[in-house]
Amino acid sequence: MMNMRLSDILSRWRLGVLLALSALAILVWGLTSKPVLLEVGTEVSILNPLRSRAPERVADVFLRAASNAKCTPDLDKKFCKFVTERPLRATGWRLVNRWDSARGVELFYRLTGGEKPANNKECLIGYVHLNRTGATWRVTGYGVGPGACNGGLKQPQG
C-alpha cells in the first residue's frame, strides 16, 4: 500500500515537472520568435533581449560608414553613390523598433546629433533595410525622416 502511494506521488511529480518544462519551452520559444515584445502607443517599443542581433550589427557598421559618407564593402555601386552623396547627418543612433519579415529586416533608429524635425512630437528616424544573403545580412536600403519616436506602429504592406 505504501509503495502504491509512493509510485503515485512520483508519477504526479514527474507529470508536474514535464508540464513545467513544456510551459518553459513554449515561453522561451515565444520570446525568441519576436524581435519586439510590446509596442505602447507611439512612444515606447520593448525590444526582445533574446532576439538575433546579427542584422543590427551589420546595420551599425553601415550607419557608422554612412555618417562619414563612406560605403561598406558589400554595397553595390549605385547604392554606394547614393550613400556618399547623401551622408547620414547624425552622430548617434539608438534602435527603437524592428520589423522582421520573410524577405528581410527593417530596423528603425532614433537619430541624434543631426537635424531636428519641425514637429516636437516626432523624432528623427533612420531606417535601414537588410536582406539575408545566405548566412549573412546585406543592407539594401536606408533613409531618414521624421516619425513616431518608436519608429512607427504599422507594419509595411506586402
DSSP file (Angstrom, degrees, kcal/mol; ACC not computed):
  #  RESIDUE AA STRUCTURE BP1 BP2  ACC     N-H-->O    O-->H-N    N-H-->O    O-->H-N    TCO  KAPPA ALPHA  PHI   PSI    X-CA   Y-CA   Z-CA
    1    1 A M     >        0   0    0      0, 0.0     4,-1.7     0, 0.0     5,-0.1   0.000 360.0 360.0 360.0 -41.4    0.0    0.0    0.0
    2    2 A M  H  >  +     0   0    0      1,-0.2     4,-2.3     2,-0.2     5,-0.2   0.890 360.0  52.3 -66.0 -40.1    2.8    2.4    0.9
    3    3 A N  H  > S+     0   0    0      1,-0.2     4,-2.5     2,-0.2     5,-0.2   0.859 106.5  54.7 -63.6 -35.3    4.6    1.5   -2.4
    4    4 A M  H  > S+     0   0    0      2,-0.2     4,-1.9     1,-0.2    -1,-0.2   0.911 110.2  45.2 -65.1 -42.8    1.4    2.3   -4.3
    5    5 A R  H  X S+     0   0    0     -4,-1.7     4,-2.6     2,-0.2    -2,-0.2   0.911 112.9  50.6 -66.8 -42.7    1.2    5.8   -2.8
    6    6 A L  H  X S+     0   0    0     -4,-2.3     4,-2.5     1,-0.2    -2,-0.2   0.912 112.0  46.3 -63.2 -43.7    4.9    6.5   -3.4
    7    7 A S  H  X S+     0   0    0     -4,-2.5     4,-2.2     2,-0.2    -1,-0.2   0.863 112.4  51.6 -68.2 -34.3    4.7    5.5   -7.0
    8    8 A D  H  X S+     0   0    0     -4,-1.9     4,-2.2    -5,-0.2    -2,-0.2   0.912 111.0  47.7 -66.0 -42.9    1.5    7.5   -7.5
    9    9 A I  H  X S+     0   0    0     -4,-2.6     4,-2.5     1,-0.2    -2,-0.2   0.917 112.3  49.3 -64.2 -44.1    3.3   10.6   -5.9
   10   10 A L  H  X S+     0   0    0     -4,-2.5     4,-2.6     2,-0.2    -2,-0.2   0.887 110.0  51.4 -63.6 -39.0    6.3   10.1   -8.1
   11   11 A S  H  X S+     0   0    0     -4,-2.2     4,-2.2     2,-0.2    -1,-0.2   0.922 112.3  45.6 -63.9 -43.8    4.2    9.8  -11.2
   12   12 A R  H  X S+     0   0    0     -4,-2.2     4,-2.4     2,-0.2    -2,-0.2   0.890 112.2  51.4 -66.6 -38.6    2.3   13.0  -10.4
   13   13 A W  H  X S+     0   0    0     -4,-2.5     4,-2.6     2,-0.2    -2,-0.2   0.930 110.5  48.5 -63.4 -45.3    5.6   14.8   -9.6
   14   14 A R  H  X S+     0   0    0     -4,-2.6     4,-2.6     1,-0.2    -2,-0.2   0.899 111.2  50.7 -61.2 -41.2    7.1   13.7  -13.0
   15   15 A L  H  X S+     0   0    0     -4,-2.2     4,-2.4     2,-0.2    -1,-0.2   0.907 110.4  49.5 -63.6 -41.7    4.0   14.9  -14.7
   16   16 A G  H  X S+     0   0    0     -4,-2.4     4,-2.5     2,-0.2    -2,-0.2   0.914 111.7  48.0 -62.1 -44.3    4.2   18.2  -13.0
   17   17 A V  H  X S+     0   0    0     -4,-2.6     4,-2.6     2,-0.2     5,-0.2   0.915 111.6  50.7 -63.3 -42.9    7.9   18.6  -13.9
   18   18 A L  H  X S+     0   0    0     -4,-2.6     4,-2.2     1,-0.2    -2,-0.2   0.911 111.7  47.3 -61.6 -43.6    7.1   17.7  -17.5
   19   19 A L  H  X S+     0   0    0     -4,-2.4     4,-2.5     2,-0.2    -1,-0.2   0.907 112.2  49.9 -64.3 -42.2    4.3   20.2  -17.7
   20   20 A A  H  X S+     0   0    0     -4,-2.5     4,-2.3     2,-0.2    -2,-0.2   0.914 112.0  47.5 -63.8 -43.2    6.5   22.9  -16.1
   21   21 A L  H  X S+     0   0    0     -4,-2.6     4,-2.4     2,-0.2    -1,-0.2   0.879 111.6  51.2 -66.0 -37.4    9.3   22.2  -18.6
   22   22 A S  H  X S+     0   0    0     -4,-2.2     4,-2.3    -5,-0.2    -2,-0.2   0.923 110.6  48.2 -64.7 -43.9    6.9   22.3  -21.5
   23   23 A A  H  X S+     0   0    0     -4,-2.5     4,-2.3     1,-0.2    -2,-0.2   0.898 112.0  49.9 -63.0 -40.4    5.5   25.6  -20.4
   24   24 A L  H  X S+     0   0    0     -4,-2.3     4,-2.6     2,-0.2    -2,-0.2   0.906 109.9  50.5 -63.9 -42.3    9.0   27.0  -20.0
   25   25 A A  H  X S+     0   0    0     -4,-2.4     4,-2.6     2,-0.2    -2,-0.2   0.905 111.3  48.2 -63.2 -42.0   10.0   25.8  -23.5
   26   26 A I  H  X S+     0   0    0     -4,-2.3     4,-2.5     2,-0.2    -1,-0.2   0.902 111.9  50.3 -65.2 -40.7    6.9   27.4  -25.0
   27   27 A L  H  X S+     0   0    0     -4,-2.3     4,-2.4     2,-0.2    -2,-0.2   0.929 112.1  46.4 -62.8 -46.5    7.7   30.7  -23.2
   28   28 A V  H  X S+     0   0    0     -4,-2.6     4,-2.3     2,-0.2    -2,-0.2   0.922 113.4  49.2 -63.0 -44.6   11.3   30.7  -24.4
   29   29 A W  H  X S+     0   0    0     -4,-2.6     4,-1.2     1,-0.2    -2,-0.2   0.919 111.8  49.5 -60.6 -43.4   10.2   29.9  -28.0
   30   30 A G  H  X S+     0   0    0     -4,-2.5     4,-0.5     1,-0.2    -2,-0.2   0.887 112.2  47.7 -63.3 -40.2    7.6   32.7  -27.8
   31   31 A L  H  < S+     0   0    0     -4,-2.4     3,-0.4     1,-0.2    19,-0.2   0.865 114.7  44.8 -69.9 -36.0   10.1   35.2  -26.5
   32   32 A T  H  < S+     0   0    0     -4,-2.3    20,-0.2     1,-0.2    -1,-0.2   0.621 102.5  66.3 -85.5 -11.1   12.7   34.4  -29.1
   33   33 A S  H  < S+     0   0    0     -4,-1.2    -1,-0.2    -5,-0.2    -2,-0.2   0.668  98.5  54.0 -85.5 -14.9   10.4   34.3  -32.1
   34   34 A K     <  -     0   0    0     -4,-0.5    16,-0.2    -3,-0.4    -1,-0.1  -0.972  62.3-157.5-122.4 131.0    9.5   38.0  -32.0
   35   35 A P  S    S+     0   0    0      0, 0.0    13,-3.3     0, 0.0     2,-0.5   0.796  87.7  49.5 -75.3 -26.4   12.1   40.8  -32.0
   36   36 A V  E     -A   47   0A   0     11,-0.3    11,-0.3     1,-0.1     3,-0.1  -0.959  62.7-173.3-115.3 121.5    9.6   43.3  -30.5
   37   37 A L  E     -     0   0A   0      9,-2.6     2,-0.3    -2,-0.5    10,-0.2   0.881  69.3  -1.4 -78.8 -39.1    7.8   42.2  -27.4
   38   38 A L  E     -A   46   0A   0      8,-1.3     8,-3.6     2,-0.0     2,-0.5  -0.987  50.9-158.4-157.3 138.5    5.4   45.1  -27.0
   39   39 A E  E     -A   45   0A   0     -2,-0.3     2,-0.6     6,-0.2     6,-0.2  -0.991  11.8-167.2-118.4 128.8    4.6   48.5  -28.6
   40   40 A V  E >>  -A   44   0A   0      4,-3.1     4,-1.8    -2,-0.5     3,-1.1  -0.933  54.8 -58.6-118.9 107.4    2.8   51.1  -26.5
   41   41 A G  T 34 S-     0   0    0     -2,-0.6    -1,-0.0     1,-0.2   109,-0.0  -0.250  94.2 -49.5  58.6-143.7    1.4   54.0  -28.4
   42   42 A T  T 34 S+     0   0    0      1,-0.1   108,-1.0    -3,-0.1   107,-0.4   0.294 131.1  60.4-107.8   8.5    3.9   55.9  -30.4
   43   43 A E  T <4 S+     0   0    0     -3,-1.1     2,-0.4     1,-0.2    -2,-0.2   0.775  97.5  43.9-105.6 -31.2    6.4   56.4  -27.7
   44   44 A V  E  <  +A   40   0A   0     -4,-1.8    -4,-3.1     2,-0.0     2,-0.4  -0.962  44.0 173.8-131.5 131.4    7.6   53.0  -26.5
   45   45 A S  E     -A   39   0A   0     -2,-0.4     2,-0.7    -6,-0.2    -6,-0.2  -1.000  21.7-148.2-125.1 132.1    8.7   49.8  -28.1
   46   46 A I  E     -A   38   0A   0     -8,-3.6    -9,-2.6    -2,-0.4    -8,-1.3  -0.892  17.5-149.6-103.0 112.0   10.1   47.0  -25.9
   47   47 A L  E     -A   36   0A   0     -2,-0.7   -11,-0.3   -11,-0.3    50,-0.0  -0.533  21.4-108.0 -82.8 145.9   12.6   45.0  -27.8
   48   48 A N    >   -     0   0    0    -13,-3.3     3,-1.5    -2,-0.2    -1,-0.1  -0.585  19.0-152.5 -73.0 120.9   13.2   41.3  -27.1
   49   49 A P  T 3  S+     0   0    0      0, 0.0    -1,-0.2     0, 0.0   -17,-0.1   0.690  95.1  55.7 -68.9 -15.5   16.5   40.8  -25.3
   50   50 A L  T 3  S+     0   0    0    -19,-0.2     3,-0.1   -16,-0.2    -2,-0.1   0.321  82.5 119.9 -97.5   7.9   16.7   37.3  -26.8
   51   51 A R  S <  S-     0   0    0     -3,-1.5     2,-0.4   -16,-0.2   -18,-0.1  -0.244  76.6 -95.5 -70.2 159.8   16.4   38.4  -30.5
   52   52 A S        -     0   0    0    -20,-0.2     4,-0.2     1,-0.1    -1,-0.1  -0.642  34.4-168.7 -73.4 127.5   19.1   37.7  -33.1
   53   53 A R     >  +     0   0    0     -2,-0.4     4,-2.0     1,-0.2     5,-0.2   0.321  56.9 104.7-101.9   7.6   21.3   40.8  -33.3
   54   54 A A  H  > S+     0   0    0      1,-0.2     4,-1.8     2,-0.2     5,-0.2   0.920  83.2  45.8 -57.2 -47.6   23.2   39.8  -36.4
   55   55 A P  H  > S+     0   0    0      0, 0.0     4,-2.4     0, 0.0    -1,-0.2   0.854 110.2  55.8 -65.6 -30.5   21.3   42.3  -38.7
   56   56 A E  H  > S+     0   0    0      2,-0.2     4,-2.3    -4,-0.2    -2,-0.2   0.873 105.5  51.2 -67.4 -36.8   21.7   45.0  -36.1
   57   57 A R  H  X S+     0   0    0     -4,-2.0     4,-2.0     2,-0.2    -1,-0.2   0.914 111.2  47.8 -66.0 -42.0   25.5   44.6  -36.1
   58   58 A V  H  X S+     0   0    0     -4,-1.8     4,-2.1     1,-0.2    -2,-0.2   0.920 112.6  49.3 -63.7 -43.5   25.5   44.9  -39.9
   59   59 A A  H  X S+     0   0    0     -4,-2.4     4,-3.0     1,-0.2    -2,-0.2   0.875 107.9  54.1 -64.1 -38.0   23.3   48.0  -39.8
   60   60 A D  H  X S+     0   0    0     -4,-2.3     4,-2.3     2,-0.2    -1,-0.2   0.914 108.5  48.3 -63.6 -42.7   25.5   49.6  -37.2
   61   61 A V  H  X S+     0   0    0     -4,-2.0     4,-2.0     2,-0.2    -1,-0.2   0.920 113.5  48.8 -61.7 -43.1   28.6   49.2  -39.3
   62   62 A F  H  X S+     0   0    0     -4,-2.1     4,-3.2     2,-0.2    -2,-0.2   0.934 111.2  48.6 -62.2 -47.2   26.7   50.6  -42.3
   63   63 A L  H  X S+     0   0    0     -4,-3.0     4,-2.1     1,-0.2    -1,-0.2   0.878 109.7  52.7 -62.7 -37.9   25.4   53.6  -40.2
   64   64 A R  H  < S+     0   0    0     -4,-2.3     4,-0.5    -5,-0.2    -1,-0.2   0.923 114.5  42.1 -63.1 -43.5   28.9   54.3  -38.9
   65   65 A A  H ><>S+     0   0    0     -4,-2.0     5,-2.6     1,-0.2     3,-1.3   0.925 113.3  52.4 -67.7 -44.7   30.2   54.4  -42.5
   66   66 A A  H ><5S+     0   0    0     -4,-3.2    22,-1.7     1,-0.3     3,-1.5   0.829 102.5  58.8 -63.2 -32.3   27.2   56.4  -43.8
   67   67 A S  T 3<5S+     0   0    0     -4,-2.1    -1,-0.3     1,-0.3    -2,-0.2   0.693 109.8  44.7 -70.6 -16.4   27.7   59.0  -41.2
   68   68 A N  T < 5S-     0   0    0     -3,-1.3    -1,-0.3    -4,-0.5    -2,-0.2   0.163 119.7-110.7-107.3  15.6   31.2   59.5  -42.6
   69   69 A A  T < 5S+     0   0    0     -3,-1.5     2,-0.3     1,-0.2    -3,-0.2   0.857  78.9 126.1  56.5  39.4   30.0   59.5  -46.2
   70   70 A K      < -     0   0    0     -5,-2.6     2,-0.3    -8,-0.2    -1,-0.2  -0.803  54.1-126.1-121.8 165.2   31.7   56.1  -46.8
   71   71 A C        -     0   0    0     -2,-0.3     9,-0.0    -3,-0.1    -9,-0.0  -0.800  14.2-126.0-110.7 151.5   30.5   52.8  -48.1
   72   72 A T    >   -     0   0    0     -2,-0.3     3,-1.8     1,-0.1   -10,-0.0  -0.659  35.5-109.1 -86.8 154.9   30.7   49.3  -46.6
   73   73 A P  T 3  S+     0   0    0      0, 0.0    -1,-0.1     0, 0.0    -2,-0.0   0.737 112.9  60.4 -59.9 -25.1   32.3   46.7  -48.9
   74   74 A D  T 3  S+     0   0    0      2,-0.0     2,-0.2     0, 0.0    -3,-0.0   0.497  80.3 105.7 -85.2  -1.7   29.0   44.9  -49.6
   75   75 A L  S <  S-     0   0    0     -3,-1.8     2,-0.1     1,-0.1    65,-0.1  -0.538  70.6-123.8 -78.9 141.7   27.2   47.8  -51.2
   76   76 A D     >  -     0   0    0     -2,-0.2     4,-2.6     1,-0.1     5,-0.2  -0.365  31.5-101.9 -76.2 167.1   26.7   47.9  -54.9
   77   77 A K  H  > S+     0   0    0      1,-0.2     4,-2.4     2,-0.2     5,-0.2   0.876 119.0  50.2 -60.5 -42.3   28.0   50.9  -56.9
   78   78 A K  H  > S+     0   0    0      2,-0.2     4,-1.9     1,-0.2    -1,-0.2   0.926 114.6  43.1 -64.5 -45.2   24.6   52.7  -57.3
   79   79 A F  H  > S+     0   0    0      2,-0.2     4,-2.3     1,-0.2    -2,-0.2   0.880 112.2  54.5 -68.6 -37.8   23.8   52.4  -53.6
   80   80 A C  H  X S+     0   0    0     -4,-2.6     4,-2.5     2,-0.2     5,-0.2   0.910 107.3  50.5 -61.2 -42.5   27.3   53.4  -52.6
   81   81 A K  H  X S+     0   0    0     -4,-2.4     4,-2.1     1,-0.2     5,-0.2   0.915 109.2  51.7 -62.1 -42.7   27.0   56.6  -54.8
   82   82 A F  H  X S+     0   0    0     -4,-1.9     4,-1.7     1,-0.2    -2,-0.2   0.921 111.4  47.4 -58.4 -45.2   23.7   57.4  -53.0
   83   83 A V  H  < S+     0   0    0     -4,-2.3    -2,-0.2     1,-0.2    -1,-0.2   0.905 112.9  46.9 -66.3 -42.6   25.3   57.0  -49.6
   84   84 A T  H  < S+     0   0    0     -4,-2.5    -1,-0.2     1,-0.2    -2,-0.2   0.828 115.5  45.9 -71.9 -29.7   28.3   59.1  -50.4
   85   85 A E  H  < S+     0   0    0     -4,-2.1    -1,-0.2     1,-0.2    -2,-0.2   0.756 124.4  33.1 -81.8 -24.1   26.2   61.9  -52.0
   86   86 A R  S  < S-     0   0    0     -4,-1.7    -1,-0.2    -5,-0.2    -2,-0.1  -0.617  84.3-171.0-129.7  71.9   23.7   61.9  -49.1
   87   87 A P        -     0   0    0      0, 0.0     2,-0.5     0, 0.0   -20,-0.2  -0.221  36.0 -95.4 -65.5 155.5   25.6   61.0  -45.9
   88   88 A L        -     0   0    0    -22,-1.7     2,-1.3   -25,-0.1   -19,-0.1  -0.588  31.5-149.2 -70.5 120.9   23.8   60.3  -42.7
   89   89 A R        +     0   0    0     -2,-0.5    26,-0.6    -3,-0.1     2,-0.3  -0.482  62.0  94.9 -94.8  64.4   23.7   63.6  -40.8
   90   90 A A        -     0   0    0     -2,-1.3    23,-0.2    24,-0.2    24,-0.1  -0.990  53.9-160.7-149.4 150.8   23.7   62.1  -37.3
   91   91 A T  S    S+     0   0    0     21,-2.2     2,-0.3    -2,-0.3    22,-0.2   0.517  80.6  28.6-108.3 -10.5   26.4   61.3  -34.8
   92   92 A G  E     -B  112   0B   0     20,-1.7    20,-2.6     2,-0.0     2,-0.3  -0.992  58.8-175.7-148.8 154.6   24.4   58.8  -32.7
   93   93 A W  E     -B  111   0B   0     -2,-0.3     2,-0.4    18,-0.2    18,-0.2  -0.993   6.4-164.5-151.9 146.5   21.6   56.3  -33.2
   94   94 A R  E     -B  110   0B   0     16,-1.5    16,-2.9    -2,-0.3     2,-0.2  -0.997  30.4-115.3-135.2 128.7   19.6   54.0  -31.0
   95   95 A L  E     +B  109   0B   0     -2,-0.4    14,-0.3    14,-0.2   -48,-0.1  -0.440  40.3 164.1 -63.7 125.6   17.5   51.1  -32.1
   96   96 A V  E     +     0   0B   0     12,-3.1     2,-0.3     1,-0.4    13,-0.2   0.563  60.4   8.7-120.0 -16.4   13.8   51.8  -31.3
   97   97 A N  E     -B  108   0B   0     11,-1.5    11,-2.5    54,-0.1    -1,-0.4  -0.990  54.1-166.3-161.0 160.7   11.9   49.4  -33.4
   98   98 A R  E     -B  107   0B   0     -2,-0.3     2,-0.5     9,-0.2     9,-0.2  -0.973   4.2-163.9-154.4 134.5   12.4   46.4  -35.7
   99   99 A W  E     -B  106   0B   0      7,-2.6     7,-2.7    -2,-0.3     2,-0.4  -0.984  10.6-163.8-122.5 120.8   10.1   44.6  -38.2
  100  100 A D  E     +B  105   0B   0     -2,-0.5     2,-0.3     5,-0.2     5,-0.2  -0.837  15.2 166.4-101.6 140.6   11.1   41.1  -39.3
  101  101 A S        -     0   0    0      3,-2.7     3,-0.0    -2,-0.4    -2,-0.0  -0.850  52.9 -95.6-139.1 177.3    9.5   39.5  -42.4
  102  102 A A  S    S+     0   0    0     -2,-0.3     3,-0.1     1,-0.2    -1,-0.0   0.803 123.8  48.0 -65.7 -27.6   10.2   36.5  -44.6
  103  103 A R  S    S-     0   0    0      1,-0.2    29,-0.5    28,-0.1     2,-0.3   0.768 123.9 -61.4 -85.9 -27.8   12.1   38.9  -47.0
  104  104 A G  E     - C   0 131B   0     27,-0.2    -3,-2.7    33,-0.0     2,-0.4  -0.959  55.6 -69.0 174.5-159.3   14.3   40.7  -44.6
  105  105 A V  E     -BC 100 130B   0     25,-2.5    25,-2.9    -2,-0.3     2,-0.5  -0.985  24.9-156.7-131.1 137.5   14.6   43.0  -41.6
  106  106 A E  E     -BC  99 129B   0     -7,-2.7    -7,-2.6    -2,-0.4     2,-0.4  -0.976  14.0-165.2-114.6 124.1   13.7   46.7  -41.2
  107  107 A L  E     -BC  98 128B   0     21,-3.0    21,-2.4    -2,-0.5     2,-0.5  -0.898   3.9-158.8-111.8 137.6   15.5   48.5  -38.4
  108  108 A F  E     -BC  97 127B   0    -11,-2.5   -12,-3.1    -2,-0.4   -11,-1.5  -0.970  10.3-170.8-120.5 125.7   14.4   51.9  -37.1
  109  109 A Y  E     -BC  95 126B   0     17,-3.1    17,-3.1    -2,-0.5     2,-0.7  -0.919  24.1-131.5-118.3 138.8   16.8   54.1  -35.2
  110  110 A R  E     -BC  94 125B   0    -16,-2.9   -16,-1.5    -2,-0.4     2,-0.3  -0.814  35.3-145.2 -84.2 120.8   16.2   57.3  -33.3
  111  111 A L  E     -B   93   0B   0     13,-2.8    13,-0.4    -2,-0.7     2,-0.3  -0.624  18.2-173.5 -93.6 146.4   19.0   59.6  -34.6
  112  112 A T  E     +B   92   0B   0    -20,-2.6   -21,-2.2    -2,-0.3   -20,-1.7  -0.925  58.5  37.6-132.6 159.5   20.8   62.3  -32.5
  113  113 A G  S    S+     0   0    0     -2,-0.3     2,-0.1     1,-0.3    -1,-0.1   0.581 101.0  75.6  81.1  10.9   23.3   65.0  -33.3
  114  114 A G  S    S-     0   0    0      1,-0.3    -1,-0.3   -24,-0.1   -24,-0.2  -0.354  92.6 -28.8-127.4-151.9   21.8   66.0  -36.6
  115  115 A E        -     0   0    0    -26,-0.6    -1,-0.3    -2,-0.1     9,-0.1  -0.267  59.0-134.1 -65.9 155.8   18.8   67.9  -38.0
  116  116 A K        -     0   0    0     -3,-0.1     7,-0.1     7,-0.1     4,-0.1  -0.886  19.2-109.2-113.9 143.9   15.7   68.0  -35.9
  117  117 A P        -     0   0    0      0, 0.0     7,-0.1     0, 0.0     5,-0.1  -0.366  23.3-125.7 -66.8 151.7   12.1   67.5  -37.1
  118  118 A A  S    S+     0   0    0      2,-0.0     2,-0.5     3,-0.0    -2,-0.0   0.847  95.4  72.3 -66.2 -34.5    9.9   70.6  -37.2
  119  119 A N  S >  S-     0   0    0      1,-0.1     3,-1.5     4,-0.1    -1,-0.0  -0.732  72.7-152.0 -87.2 122.4    7.2   68.9  -35.1
  120  120 A N  T 3  S+     0   0    0     -2,-0.5    -1,-0.1     1,-0.3    -2,-0.0   0.658  93.2  64.0 -69.2 -14.8    8.3   68.5  -31.4
  121  121 A K  T 3  S+     0   0    0      2,-0.0    28,-0.4    27,-0.0    -1,-0.3   0.521  98.9  66.9 -85.1  -4.7    6.1   65.4  -31.0
  122  122 A E    <   -     0   0    0     -3,-1.5     2,-0.3    26,-0.1    26,-0.2  -0.720  69.1-145.8-113.2 164.0    8.2   63.5  -33.6
  123  123 A C  E     - D   0 147B   0     24,-2.7    24,-2.1    -2,-0.3     2,-0.7  -0.816  31.1-100.0-120.0 162.6   11.8   62.2  -33.7
  124  124 A L  E     - D   0 146B   0    -13,-0.4   -13,-2.8    -2,-0.3     2,-0.5  -0.784  46.1-162.8 -84.0 119.6   14.3   62.0  -36.5
  125  125 A I  E     -CD 110 145B   0     20,-3.1    20,-2.1    -2,-0.7     2,-0.4  -0.898  12.1-155.8-113.4 130.5   14.2   58.3  -37.5
  126  126 A G  E     -CD 109 144B   0    -17,-3.1   -17,-3.1    -2,-0.5     2,-0.4  -0.882  12.6-156.9-101.7 136.5   16.8   56.5  -39.5
  127  127 A Y  E     -CD 108 143B   0     16,-3.2    16,-1.9    -2,-0.4     2,-0.4  -0.942  10.5-176.4-117.6 131.1   15.6   53.4  -41.4
  128  128 A V  E     -CD 107 142B   0    -21,-2.4   -21,-3.0    -2,-0.4     2,-0.5  -0.994   8.0-160.7-129.0 125.8   17.8   50.5  -42.6
  129  129 A H  E     -CD 106 141B   0     12,-3.0    11,-2.9    -2,-0.4    12,-1.2  -0.903  11.5-174.4-106.4 133.1   16.5   47.6  -44.6
  130  130 A L  E     -CD 105 139B   0    -25,-2.9   -25,-2.5    -2,-0.5     2,-0.4  -0.964  10.4-159.0-127.5 143.8   18.5   44.4  -44.7
  131  131 A N  E     -CD 104 138B   0      7,-2.6     7,-2.5    -2,-0.4     2,-0.4  -0.927  26.7-114.9-116.6 146.4   18.1   41.2  -46.7
  132  132 A R  E     - D   0 137B   0    -29,-0.5     2,-0.5    -2,-0.4     5,-0.2  -0.652  26.0-172.0 -79.2 131.9   19.5   37.8  -45.8
  133  133 A T  E >   - D   0 136B   0      3,-2.8     3,-1.7    -2,-0.4     2,-0.5  -0.849  63.5 -59.6-124.0  93.1   22.1   36.6  -48.3
  134  134 A G  T 3  S-     0   0    0     -2,-0.5    -2,-0.0     1,-0.3     0, 0.0  -0.591 119.8 -15.8  69.9-120.8   22.9   33.0  -47.2
  135  135 A A  T 3  S+     0   0    0     -2,-0.5    -1,-0.3    -3,-0.1     2,-0.2   0.421 129.7  66.1 -95.8   0.2   24.2   33.1  -43.7
  136  136 A T  E <  S-D  133   0B   0     -3,-1.7    -3,-2.8   -78,-0.0     2,-0.3  -0.635  75.5-120.8-117.5 175.2   24.9   36.9  -43.7
  137  137 A W  E     -D  132   0B   0     -5,-0.2     2,-0.4    -2,-0.2    -5,-0.2  -0.892  19.1-161.5-116.6 147.4   22.9   40.1  -43.9
  138  138 A R  E     -D  131   0B   0     -7,-2.5    -7,-2.6    -2,-0.3     2,-0.4  -0.996  21.3-124.3-132.7 131.4   23.2   42.8  -46.6
  139  139 A V  E     +D  130   0B   0     -2,-0.4    -9,-0.3    -9,-0.2     3,-0.1  -0.598  33.1 169.0 -72.8 126.6   22.0   46.4  -46.4
  140  140 A T  E     +     0   0B   0    -11,-2.9     2,-0.3    -2,-0.4   -10,-0.2   0.419  59.8   5.4-120.0  -3.1   19.6   47.1  -49.3
  141  141 A G  E     +D  129   0B   0    -12,-1.2   -12,-3.0     2,-0.0    -1,-0.3  -0.948  53.1 178.1-173.2 154.3   18.1   50.4  -48.4
  142  142 A Y  E     +D  128   0B   0     -2,-0.3     2,-0.3   -14,-0.2   -14,-0.2  -0.984   6.7 165.3-158.6 157.9   18.2   53.3  -45.9
  143  143 A G  E     -D  127   0B   0    -16,-1.9   -16,-3.2    -2,-0.3     2,-0.4  -0.975  21.5-137.0-163.9 169.5   16.5   56.6  -45.4
  144  144 A V  E     +D  126   0B   0     -2,-0.3   -18,-0.2   -18,-0.2   -20,-0.0  -0.996  35.0 130.2-138.3 140.3   15.9   59.4  -42.8
  145  145 A G  E     -D  125   0B   0    -20,-2.1   -20,-3.1    -2,-0.4     2,-0.1  -0.976  56.0 -72.8-173.8 169.8   12.8   61.3  -41.9
  146  146 A P  E     +D  124   0B   0      0, 0.0     2,-0.3     0, 0.0   -22,-0.2  -0.456  62.5 139.3 -72.1 149.8   10.6   62.5  -39.1
  147  147 A G  E     -D  123   0B   0    -24,-2.1   -24,-2.7    -2,-0.1     5,-0.0  -0.982  54.4 -46.1-171.7 178.9    8.5   59.8  -37.5
  148  148 A A    >   -     0   0    0     -2,-0.3     3,-2.4   -26,-0.2   -26,-0.1  -0.323  57.1-117.1 -59.5 144.0    7.0   58.4  -34.3
  149  149 A C  T 3  S+     0   0    0   -107,-0.4  -106,-0.2   -28,-0.4    -1,-0.1   0.631 114.0  53.3 -66.2 -12.9    9.7   58.1  -31.7
  150  150 A N  T 3  S-     0   0    0   -108,-1.0    -1,-0.3  -106,-0.1  -107,-0.1   0.244 124.8 -99.0-102.6  13.5    9.4   54.3  -31.5
  151  151 A G  S <  S-     0   0    0     -3,-2.4    -2,-0.1  -109,-0.2   -54,-0.1   0.538  73.9 -62.3  86.7   6.7    9.9   54.0  -35.3
  152  152 A G        -     0   0    0   -110,-0.2   -44,-0.1     1,-0.1    -5,-0.0  -0.144  37.3-124.1 103.1 161.0    6.2   53.6  -36.2
  153  153 A L  S    S+     0   0    0     -2,-0.1     2,-0.4     2,-0.1    -1,-0.1   0.693  76.5  86.5-114.5 -30.0    3.5   51.2  -35.4
  154  154 A K  S    S-     0   0    0      1,-0.1     3,-0.1     3,-0.0    -1,-0.0  -0.604  71.6-130.0 -85.8 132.6    2.1   49.9  -38.8
  155  155 A Q        -     0   0    0     -2,-0.4    -2,-0.1     1,-0.1    -1,-0.1  -0.520  35.5-103.0 -70.9 142.6    3.8   47.0  -40.5
  156  156 A P        -     0   0    0      0, 0.0     2,-0.2     0, 0.0    -1,-0.1  -0.383  37.3-114.1 -66.0 148.1    4.6   47.7  -44.2
  157  157 A Q              0   0    0      1,-0.2    -3,-0.0    -3,-0.1     0, 0.0  -0.582 360.0 360.0 -82.8 144.2    2.2   46.2  -46.7
  158  158 A G              0   0    0     -2,-0.2    -1,-0.2     0, 0.0     0, 0.0   0.404 360.0 360.0 112.6 360.0    3.5   43.5  -49.0
